[in-house]
Amino acid sequence: MSAASSTALGLRMPKGRVPQRLVRVALILLVLAIFLLPLWTLAMTALSGATLQSGEAALLPKQPTFSNITTAWHFGVARGLVNSLIVVAVGLTLQVTVSALAAYSLARKRFRGASLVLLVLLATMMMPEEIIAIPLYLVLGKIPQPFTGGTLIDSYGGLILPLVGWALPIYVLTGFMRTIPIELEEAARIDGAGDFGIFWRVILPLCRPALGTCGVFGFLMIWDQYLLPLLVAQSKNTYTLTIVVTSLQSSEELGEGVRLAAALILLVPSVIVYLLLQRFFERGLLSGSLKG
């Protein structure tokens, strides 16, 4: 019998409980250091009241204070946060709704060209957004905005409308809906339910794990958008948080603590959303792996 055992990563573990525990603890600490050290440094630098040079970071807060966060808040972060929350709330709701309806049609309705439609949708994911940036800007510049007489440029509509159609949630939900037994839908039809009733009362409740997964990915996609707001937002009233944080990074008047405080505010909502939807996110990934 060999004196060491192999792990799933191909590492040879020393024989015995104590050495194995020490190796596991060391590996866990290494992983935590790799992933958490940058976040820790970001938070500590943002909470440091001492003046830091450009590129300087702090492992422990020097003269702890919230003044950096307050300063960043008054330099446009507050308005950018409100704009980003509006865009992500409306955009994600419309995105998940449209994706669920499209997925239901592709998964449950038999029509000629369904596979081709799904293939075209997947092809859009392979196209870098930089390629369609200029055509998208020109199209948004020609769509009239209701009640104002202007176009969708420099408006919430221009920031939200291009985010509604995304192929990833359609693909994920289509695959998940195809695994739902058709007998459930047939039983609902016998009870007198129509297409919308089946979709709302039967299909959607069973798709909660997949919806949670799409919600997490959709939120991150919308929250991290930079190129679209850069093209559409023409005034500070429509700047999203990513644009505000980027503009602060290029400001020489503000210290490193203020810039990282703005980045910390940008990071927090993503962490909160993931923690809230973590259960659905993990179940969705697991269901997808088990059902192929």
Buried (B, 14 or more C-beta within 10 A) or exposed (E): EEEEEEEEEEEEBEEEEEEBEEBEEEEEEEEEEEEEEEEBBBBBBBBBBBEBEEEEBBEEBBEEBEBBBEBBBEBBBBBBBEBBBBBBEBBBBBBBEBBBBBBBBBBBEEEEEBEEBBEEBEEEEEEEEEEBBEEBBEBBBEEEBEEEEEBBBBBBBBBBBBBBBBBBBBBBBBBBBBBBEEEEBEEBBEEEBEBEEBBEEBBBEBBBBBBBBBBBBBBBBBBEBEBBBBBBBEEEEBBBBBBBBBBBEEEEEBBBBBBBBBBBBBBEBBEEBEEEBEEBBEBBBEBBEEEE
